């Protein structure tokens, strides 16, 4: 009995720590020299800018502009609900696409 309660405690503690980790929604640069192309990703803040990431949320071509950025709204809202912090650039993109407003409404609805 005691072993199962302790294992449940440590298991729930591990899940909480996993959720609390510092996840950022940011851009990673791909593309050629002087021809940038960016992925919008959810990544642990300790990872390098162009390093590992947890999940790709969308992509952005600066030549086409922010209006043509492709963002999976469902994934973005999921990561915002889990507590991920968007970078300044991504936050501006989310504001233009209306994702921040939806995230705030979802938070108020809870």
N, C-alpha and C positions, 0 to 999 in steps of 0.2 A: 504493500500500500504506500509506504513512505517513498519507495523508489519511483513509483509511477508519478506521484505528486511532484517529486523533485525533478524528474525528467520533463514533466509538463511545464514546470516553472522555467527551467533552463531553455526549453524549446520556445516558449512564448517570449522569453527574454531575447533569444537569438533573432526571432522574427522582428521584435521591436527595434533591435539594433540595426537590422538590415534595412528597415524602413527609415530609420532616423539618419542613415548615412547621408553625407552631403552630396546630393545629386543636383547637378546643374543642367539646364537645357541651354545649349550653346551651339555655335557654329564650328564645324571642322572644315578646314580648307582642303579641297582636292582640285584637280585641274592642272593645267600646264603653267609654265612661267609666263607671267603677265596676262594670263587668261584664267582668272580665278573662278571657282565653282564651289559652293558650300553645301554641306549636309547639315541639317538641323538634327541634333542628337541629344539624348539624355545620357549623361556621363557622370561618373564619380568625379568630384572636383579635384581629386588628387591625380587623376590621369592627365597625360600630356594633351595639348590642344588637338593634335592630329592623331592621338593614340587610340586606345581602346574606348569603346562606348558600350552602353547597355542596350540601347535601342535607337534606331533611326526613326525620326518623326517626320522628316520631310527633306526638301532640298530647295536651294535658292541660287539663281543665276543673277549676279549683279548687273549684267548687261541688259537683262529683260526687266529689271526693277522688282520692287517688293510686291507689287500687285500680282505678279505672275509666280510668286513663290508657292510651291506646292507643300502644304502642311496637312498631315493627317490629324484632323480636329479631335477625333476620338482619343488618339494616343496622347495628344498634347493635354487634353483635359484630364486624362488618367494620371499623367505625371504631375500636373499641377495639383490635383487632389491628393496625391501622395506626399506633397510637400517639396517638390523640386523647385529650384529657384532659377528663373530664366535670366540670361545675361541681358544687358541693356539693349543690344541690337535685337535679340529675339523678342524681348518684351515689346519693343516698338513694332515688330512684325505682327505679334499677337494682337496688339491694339488695333492695327490697321485691318486685320482679318476678323476682329470681333471676338477672339478667343478669350481674352482676359475678362471681358464682360460676362461671358457665359460661365467662366470659372468662378467669378464672384457670385453670380446668381446661384450656382450649384452649391457653393459654400454656405450661402444664406439659407438655402432650402433645407440643409441638414439640421 
